[in-house]
């Protein structure tokens, strides 16, 4: 058992323990995604051109460690009113209540790493999907996916879970909360000129920054570029309003938290937890790491995730090629 596994289990020992399932096989990681699909726009809004992600090619093994989802005070399947998640003085407008993404694509261009993982190791992710479905039906529908450190496959795991959740018939939204890289849209083969930053700053309504994939039945709230001080943007009321609208209109909302081990992404992640009311989370780590530093990183990460953490998904890196 690696030091990360031991540290994670020790961090959770007072509340719950985890059983370690068998380790999966070798996993080939991402090739570059293909260009952007065709946009369908109900209104005339300019969009960007196709883009490619610069992604390392890796081989990994997948390890999933999880636990039962605790109950919630929210009745199963009940949608909470928008006023629950926004400032008491804020009244949801008619446009927010009838939220409909303005942009549509035929399908996202999923990275090869996502397709390979689902083809080879879907059985290891199925229990995680069941947990998230149960959590969502219990009212814990805002899910944060965080990496222990950069390069562990946080975004890849998020995209895999989104596809599997959509296959269960759940409506799913992916939110790029990784202000350090803002790469989720590019990973899906699109470059979008309007992002969540524009919503948070009050320049555009939420519907004008969300892209819906018709074939995938998944929506994406992207970031259009890095912001020097994301915590200032996220501290505003628009963060809570955005989260409230997404929670109301989607069964599950997956937030890519990147690697919040240090500022500025740590401050951004804390604001996302506070203002978006993230109530479930998953930690992604390279469980092949044996150095003491990797194990020591678990405790501060658990202080961020706290009781929302459902478990750990570990990628055991065997080889990396730049």
C-alpha positions in Angstrom: 0.0 0.0 0.0 1.4 3.4 -1.0 1.9 6.3 1.4 -0.9 8.1 -0.3 -3.3 5.2 0.4 -2.1 5.1 4.0 -2.4 8.8 4.5 -5.8 9.0 3.0 -7.1 6.1 5.1 -5.5 7.6 8.2 -7.1 11.0 7.5 -10.5 9.4 7.4 -10.0 6.9 10.2 -12.1 8.7 12.8 -15.2 8.8 10.6 -15.0 5.8 8.2 -12.7 3.3 6.7 -12.2 2.2 3.1 -11.6 -1.2 1.5 -9.1 -1.3 -1.3 -10.4 -3.1 -4.4 -8.1 -4.8 -7.0 -5.9 -2.6 -9.1 -6.8 -2.3 -12.7 -4.7 -2.8 -15.8 -2.5 -0.5 -17.8 -4.2 2.6 -19.1 -3.0 4.6 -22.1 -3.5 8.3 -21.6 -4.5 11.2 -23.8 -3.8 11.8 -27.4 -4.6 15.2 -28.8 -8.4 15.8 -29.3 -9.7 16.5 -32.8 -11.0 19.8 -33.9 -14.2 21.5 -32.6 -17.6 20.3 -33.7 -20.2 22.5 -35.3 -21.9 25.0 -33.2 -25.6 25.5 -33.3 -26.7 28.9 -31.9 -30.2 30.1 -31.4 -28.9 33.7 -31.4 -26.1 35.5 -33.2 -23.1 35.3 -30.8 -19.5 35.0 -32.0 -17.6 31.9 -31.1 -14.0 30.9 -31.2 -12.1 28.5 -33.5 -11.2 24.9 -33.0 -8.3 24.2 -30.6 -6.2 21.3 -29.5 -5.0 20.3 -26.0 -1.3 19.8 -25.4 -1.6 16.6 -23.3 1.1 14.2 -22.1 0.8 10.6 -23.1 0.9 8.3 -20.1 0.3 4.8 -19.0 -1.5 4.3 -15.7 -3.4 1.8 -13.5 -6.7 2.8 -12.0 -7.5 2.2 -8.4 -10.8 3.2 -6.9 -11.4 3.6 -3.1 -14.9 4.6 -2.0 -17.5 4.5 0.8 -21.2 4.5 1.2 -22.9 7.9 0.7 -24.3 9.3 3.9 -28.0 10.3 3.9 -29.2 13.9 3.5 -32.1 15.9 4.8 -33.3 16.6 1.3 -35.9 14.1 0.1 -34.8 11.9 -2.8 -35.0 13.6 -6.2 -36.4 16.8 -4.8 -35.2 20.0 -6.5 -34.4 22.9 -4.1 -35.7 26.3 -5.0 -33.1 28.8 -6.4 -33.6 31.1 -3.4 -31.9 28.4 -1.2 -28.6 29.0 -2.9 -28.6 32.7 -3.5 -28.6 35.8 -1.3 -31.9 36.1 0.5 -32.3 39.5 -1.2 -31.8 38.1 -4.7 -34.9 37.1 -6.6 -34.4 34.7 -9.5 -35.3 36.3 -12.7 -37.7 34.7 -15.3 -34.6 34.1 -17.5 -32.8 32.2 -14.7 -35.9 30.2 -13.9 -36.3 29.1 -17.6 -32.5 28.5 -18.1 -31.6 27.1 -21.5 -28.0 27.0 -22.8 -27.6 29.3 -25.8 -25.0 27.2 -27.6 -25.2 23.7 -28.8 -22.7 21.3 -30.4 -23.4 18.0 -32.1 -21.1 16.2 -29.8 -18.0 16.9 -27.7 -14.7 15.6 -29.1 -13.6 13.5 -26.1 -9.9 12.9 -25.6 -8.5 9.5 -26.4 -7.6 9.0 -22.8 -11.3 9.2 -21.8 -12.3 6.8 -24.5 -9.6 4.3 -23.6 -10.4 4.5 -19.9 -14.0 3.8 -20.5 -13.3 1.0 -22.8 -10.8 -0.8 -20.6 -11.7 0.1 -17.0 -15.3 1.2 -16.9 -16.1 -1.6 -14.4 -13.8 0.2 -11.9 -15.7 3.5 -12.3 -19.2 2.0 -12.2 -19.3 1.9 -8.3 -18.3 5.6 -8.2 -21.1 6.4 -10.6 -23.5 4.5 -8.4 -22.3 6.5 -5.4 -22.8 9.8 -7.3 -26.3 8.8 -8.5 -27.2 8.0 -4.9 -25.7 11.2 -3.6 -27.5 13.3 -6.2 -30.9 11.6 -5.4 -30.2 12.5 -1.8 -29.7 16.1 -2.6 -25.9 16.1 -2.8 -25.6 17.0 -6.5 -22.8 19.5 -6.6 -19.6 17.4 -6.9 -16.0 18.6 -6.8 -13.2 16.6 -8.4 -9.8 17.6 -7.1 -6.3 16.4 -7.9 -3.7 15.8 -5.2 -1.2 17.5 -7.5 -1.0 18.5 -11.2 -1.0 15.8 -13.8 -2.8 13.1 -11.9 -5.8 13.0 -14.3 -8.4 15.0 -12.4 -10.0 16.4 -15.6 -9.9 12.9 -17.3 -11.7 11.3 -14.4 -14.3 14.1 -14.4 -15.0 13.6 -18.1 -15.3 9.8 -17.7 -17.7 10.2 -14.8 -19.8 12.7 -16.7 -20.2 10.3 -19.6 -21.1 7.4 -17.4 -23.6 9.5 -15.4 -25.3 10.7 -18.7 -25.7 7.1 -19.7 -27.8 6.4 -16.6 -30.2 9.0 -17.9 -29.1 11.8 -15.5 -28.8 15.3 -16.7 -25.1 16.4 -16.2 -23.2 19.7 -16.3 -19.4 20.0 -16.2 -18.0 23.2 -14.7 -14.4 24.3 -15.2 -13.3 25.6 -11.9 -9.6 25.1 -12.6 -8.6 28.7 -13.0 -4.9 27.8 -13.1 -5.3 26.1 -16.5 -8.8 26.7 -17.9 -8.3 23.7 -20.2 -11.5 21.7 -19.9 -13.1 23.2 -23.1 -9.9 22.7 -25.1 -9.7 19.1 -23.9 -13.2 18.6 -25.4 -12.1 20.0 -28.8 -13.6 23.5 -28.5 -12.4 27.0 -27.8 -15.0 29.3 -26.4 -14.7 33.0 -26.2 -17.3 33.5 -23.5 -16.6 31.8 -20.2 -17.8 31.6 -16.6 -15.6 34.6 -15.8 -18.0 36.8 -17.9 -20.9 35.5 -15.9 -19.2 36.1 -12.5 -18.3 39.6 -13.5 -21.9 40.3 -14.6 -21.1 40.9 -18.3 -23.4 38.0 -19.6 -26.1 35.8 -18.2 -25.3 32.2 -17.4 -27.2 30.8 -20.4 -24.8 32.6 -22.8 -21.8 30.9 -21.4 -23.0 27.2 -21.3 -22.4 24.8 -24.2 -24.8 21.8 -24.5 -23.8 18.6 -26.4 -26.8 17.2 -28.2 -25.5 13.6 -28.6 -23.8 13.4 -25.2 -26.6 15.0 -23.3 -24.0 16.9 -21.2 -23.5 20.6 -20.8 -20.3 22.5 -20.2 -19.6 25.7 -18.4 -16.1 26.6 -19.5 -13.5 29.1 -18.6 -12.3 31.3 -21.5 -8.9 32.2 -20.0 -7.0 32.5 -16.7 -7.9 35.2 -14.3 -5.2 36.8 -12.1 -7.3 36.8 -8.9 -10.1 34.3 -9.3 -11.0 34.4 -5.6 -12.3 38.0 -6.1 -14.6 36.9 -8.9 -15.8 33.8 -7.0 -16.6 35.8 -3.8 -19.5 37.6 -5.5 -23.2 36.8 -5.5 -23.1 35.7 -9.1 -21.2 32.5 -8.0 -24.1 31.5 -5.8 -26.6 32.4 -8.4 -24.8 30.3 -11.1 -24.6 27.4 -8.8 -28.2 27.7 -7.8 -29.4 27.7 -11.4 -27.2 24.7 -12.3 -28.3 22.7 -9.3 -31.9 23.4 -10.1 -31.7 22.4 -13.8 -29.2 19.5 -13.7 -29.3 16.2 -11.7 -25.5 16.3 -11.1 -23.0 19.2 -11.6 -19.3 18.2 -11.7 -16.7 20.8 -10.8 -13.1 20.5 -12.1 -11.2 21.9 -9.1 -7.8 21.2 -10.6 -5.0 20.8 -8.1 -5.8 23.1 -5.2 -2.7 22.3 -3.2 -1.5 26.0 -3.3 -2.7 29.5 -4.2 -4.3 30.9 -6.2 -6.2 27.6 -7.0 -6.5 26.8 -3.3 -8.3 30.1 -2.7 -10.5 29.5 -5.8 -11.4 26.0 -4.6 -12.3 27.3 -1.1 -14.6 29.9 -2.7 -16.2 27.2 -4.9 -17.0 25.1 -1.9 -18.4 28.0 0.1 -20.4 29.8 -2.6 -21.4 26.9 -4.8 -22.3 24.7 -1.8 -20.3 21.8 -3.1 -21.6 18.9 -1.0 -19.8 15.9 -2.5 -16.2 15.5 -3.6 -13.7 13.0 -4.9 -9.9 13.2 -4.6 -7.7 12.0 -7.5 -4.1 11.0 -6.8 -1.1 9.2 -8.2 -1.2 6.2 -5.8 2.1 4.8 -7.2 4.0 7.6 -5.5 6.0 6.4 -2.5 7.7 9.6 -1.4 6.7 11.1 2.0 5.8 14.4 0.5 2.9 12.8 -1.5 1.5 11.3 1.6 1.8 14.5 3.5 -0.3 16.3 0.9 -3.4 14.3 1.8 -4.1 15.9 5.1 -4.3 19.5 3.9 -6.4 18.3 0.9 -8.8 16.5 3.3 -9.1 19.7 5.3 -10.5 21.3 2.1 -12.8 18.4 1.1 -13.8 17.5 4.7 -17.0 15.5 5.2 -18.0 16.0 1.5 -15.3 13.5 0.3 -16.8 10.3 -1.0 -13.4 8.6 -1.6 -10.2 8.5 -3.7 -9.6 7.6 -7.3 -5.9 6.8 -7.8 -3.9 6.6 -11.1 -0.8 4.6 -10.9 1.6 6.1 -13.4 3.9 3.6 -15.0 5.4 5.8 -17.8 5.2 9.3 -19.0 6.3 10.7 -22.4 6.4 14.5 -22.9 
